[in-house]
Amino acid sequence: MIDALTQAGAASWCPLLTARLVSGPHDIKHGRLQRIVIEACKQSGRPWLMDLGPARTIPQITKTGATAIIADASGTRPDLRAQASDMPIYLLIGPEGGWTHDELHAARAAGAVVACFGPHVMRIETAAVVAAAILMAPR
């Protein structure tokens, strides 16, 4: 996922702490991920590194004031015209097993947009790249 997100042009990535988390951020080897980013930049000709941030929760992200988009089948197609091109967008991809009802409810209450990025359930590594590509596509 890190390789493909880097090649696609994502500005940053961070682990998301959720109720149904399968493996925690302690399982992630930052040095290995940084090497993957560097190699993906070389391969794709990208002139800057994708930032690898610390683990965050949904409330931490929604409190930033940036647009938060949660990928979930219960959402609607994202309205890309409504997104300002110079504003940061946090794309939240759920864990294996999906979001809990409480997570979706709290995110919506905090102003997050729930969006559907396709008709099928995707693995996290596929969903992240597909949704990021859709959001970054020229408008």
N, C-alpha and C positions, 0 to 999 in steps of 0.2 A: 504494500500500500504506500509506503514512504517513497519508494522508487517512482511509482506511477504518479503520485501527487506532485512530486518534484518536477517530473517531466511535463506534467500538465500545466504547471505554473502557479500552484498554490503558494501563498506567501508564508504560511506557517502551519504547524500541526502541534497538537498537544493531546495527551491521553485525557479521556473524559471519565470521571468517576461517577458510576451509576449504581443503582440498586442491584442490577443483575450482572455486575462485572464478573467476567470469567477469569481474567488474569489482571493483576494490579500493576501500577506503574513501577513497583519494585522489581517486576519481572523484565522490564525493558532495559536493555543495555544502551545507554545514551551514546557511548563511543561507536558502537556498531551502527546505530541509526545515523550518526553524523557521517560515517564513511559511506553509507548508502546514498545520502544526500549529495555528497561530493561527487561520487561516481555518476549519479543520475544527472547532475549538472554538466559534467564533462560530456556525457553521452548526448545530451539534448542541446548542448550549446547555451545553456542558461548561464547568464553572467553573475548571478547572485545566489547565495545559498538560501534554501527554505529554512526558516527559523523553527527550532524544536523547543517548545515551551514546556513548562511544568504542568503536572496534572491539575485539572480544574473540575469543579462541579458545575451543574447547570445554573444554580443561583449566582455563582461567581461570574459566569459569562453574561447572564442576562442583566446583571448590575452594571456592566461596563457602559451601557448606553448604545452599543453597536447593535446592528441588526443580527438577531439570532434566528437561524432557520433550522428547524428540527425535521429530519427526514423520517417520515412515518406514513404508512399506507392510509391512515385516517385523514391525512391532509388533502389539500387540493394542489393542482399544478401551481408552481411558483409563478407569481406575476413579476417577471424580470423588469418590466418597465417601472415598477414601483421602487426598485432598488437604485439608490444613488451610486454612480460608478466610483465616486471618491470616498465613500463610507466603507469602513470595514464590515465584513460579513462573517459571522461565525456559523459554520455549517456543522451541526451536531448529528452524528451518525450513531444510532443506538447499538446497544450490546446484543450479543446472541440472546435470543429470547425476547427481544424488543424492550420498549419502554414500559414502565409500570404506569398504571392509571394515575397515580399521584405525581409522577414525574411529568407526564403530559399536561395534567391539569395545572400544576405549578408553573410550568414553562409558558403555557398559554396565558395564565394570569399575569405573568411578568412581561408579557408583550411579545413573546417569541412567535414566529410564524411556523405553523406545522404544514409541511409540504410533501407531496408525493412525487417521486422521481421516476416512476415506472410501474407497470402492471404486475411485476413479479417481486417476490421477496429475494433480496440479494444478500450475499455474504458481505460482511463489513468492508473488506478490502475492495470489493467491486462497487458497493454502494457509495463509498467515499469518493472514488474516482469518477463515477458516472455523475453524481450530484455536483461535484466540483466543476466538471467540464460543462455541465448545463449552466451553472451559475456564471462561469467565466466566458461563455460563448459571446461573441460580438452581438450586440443588440441592434 
